[in-house]
Each structure stands twice: as C-alpha cells, then as structure tokens.
Amino acid sequence: ACFLTRGDLWQSWEKGAEHFEEELIDADWSINNYNWQWLSCTAHFYQYFRCYSPVAFGKKTDKNGDYIRKWLPQFKDFPVKYIYEPWTAPKAIQQQYGVVIGKDYPEPIVDHKDISKSNMGRMKAAYATQKAEEAAAAPPKKRAKTNK
C-alpha cells in the first residue's frame, strides 16, 4: 500500500483498496479501507515521513528471499546478495541465472530512494496546506480577560 500510494507511485489509496476488495478471498471492507488509509497517510496515521522501502523491508523480514523465490520461480536460484535488487547484479550473474533485467524480468519502474523523498515533500506540503486552511477557517480565538 505504501509503495502504490505515498511511498512511490503516488496513486490514490482508493484504487488499491478497490483492487484488494476484488481479489481478497477474505475481504473485509472496513479493515481493507482502514489499512489503505493508514498506509497512505490519508487518515489515522500522519507520520508520512515513515516510508516503507520495498527492498529494506524484505531484507529485514525475509533475509533469504524465500517469498520471492516461491512466487517468482525464475529467481529461485538467484544469489541472496541480489534477490531484492536483481537489477544491481552484474550482467554476467543475470545471464548465469537466466534472468536478465529488462529482457526476462522488467526493470524497476521507479527509483525508491529518489521518488520516496520527493513524495515525502509532497506529503509535507499537503499537510501544511491543510493546516493553513483549517487555521484560516477557525473562528478567532477569544482573548482571556485580565483582572486589573
């Protein structure tokens, strides 16, 4: 969700929620929508500067890349060193394992390090705009009476 929305692709959380709603066999509308709003930082969670890296998260939680190896069998024998960033493997390694990036498997669609920083700036600006609009719409504060 973070990758699709504020983290990388800057798409509406509603598109992700809609797709998940159609594909999940145990879909629960309220949980699905809440999680998409939370991870997109549009509601419930405002720490937009905490952005999940699709590479770092995988390395931390699945060091061997077993999940990738299971669901992307072309990578089943790929070296652990490159399993989360196969595009960084030297061309000779890619050829040796039969997965040449850009030919047998697509190249990354974004550079996470660059785009996530850019999107954090967009989120910061959006929150600042919202805060300014709320302040402008708020009734003036009453001054406290002072006893003299």
N, C-alpha and C positions, 0 to 999 in steps of 0.2 A: 504494500500500500504506500509506503514512504517513497519507494522508487517511482511508482506511477504518478504520485502527486507532487508534493513539495520537494522531495529529495532529488529527483532527476528529470522526469518528463513533464512536470507542471500541468498535469491533467486534472480534471475535476474528480473529487472523490466519488461523486455520484456515478460516474462511468464505471469505476472499479466495483463499487457496491452492486450496481446493476448486473455486471458480468458474473460476479460471485453468486449473486442471488439465483441466476440461471443455472450455474454449473455445480454448486454445492449440493450434495445429496442430503445433507442435514442442515440446510439453511434455516437460520432464524433471522427474520427481518430486522428486529431491533438490535440484536447483537452484531449482525453484519454491518448495519449502518453506523452504530456507535463506534465500532472499531475503525471503520474507514474515516469517520470524522476525527477520531482521536489521532490516528497516524498521519492524517493530512494537516493536523493542527488547525482545523476549522472550528472545532468545538472541543470542550472538555480538557484540552491539553495545549498549553500555549508556549511550550518551550521549543519553538520552531528551530532553534539553533542546535538541537539534538537531532542529528540526521543519521539514519542507519546507512552504513555502506554495505552494498550487496557483497562486496569482496571481504571486508573485515569481519562482518557478522558471520559469514560462512566459515572463515578461517578459525574464528573463536569457538564456534559451536560444533563444527564437524571437521576437525583437523585433517582427516584423511580424504575428505571429499566423497564419502560414501553415498550421500544423497545424489550428488551429480553423477557419480558412476552408475547408480541404479537407473536414473531417469534419462540420462544421456549416454547410452551404452558405447557410443563412439569414443568416449573418454575413459572407458573402464580401465585401461592400462596406462593412461597418461600419467606422467610423473607428478607426485604430490606437489612439488615446488610450483607447478604451473596450473594446477587443477582449477583454481579460482580466477586465474588470469591467463588463459591459454594464449591470448594474443601477444603475451610477453615472452613466450617460448621462442627460442631461435627457430628459424625456418627448418633447419635440419631435424630438430626434435619433432616439430609438427609433421614433417614428412615421414619420419621414422614411425610415428604412431598413427599415421593415416588421417590426421585431422589438420588440414591446412586452413588457417583462419582467412576468411574472405573467399574461400573456394568450397571447402567441405562443411564449414560452420561460419555463420555470419560474424562480421566484425562488430565490436561494441557500437551501439547506437549513440552513446554519449560518453564523455569522459567524466566519471562521477566526481572526481576531485574538483574539477572546474565548475561543472554545472551546479553541483550542490552548494558551492559558495555563492554563486550568482543567485540561485533560488533563495538562499537564506537572506540575501539582501532584499529580494522582492518581498519576502515574508515580513521582514523588519519594516519595510516601507508601508505595507498593507496594515500592519498593526498600528503604526504611527498615525496613519490616516484615520483609522477607526477611532483611535484615542482622541485625536483632534476634533473629529466630528461629534463625538459624544460630549466632549467638553464644551463645544460651541452650542450644542442643543440643550445642555443642562441649564436649569434655572439659576439665576445669580445666587450666590451664597449670601445669606443674611449676616450682617456684621454683628458680632456679640456686643451687647450693651455693656458699657463700662460704668461703674459707680464712681462718681467724683464727689 
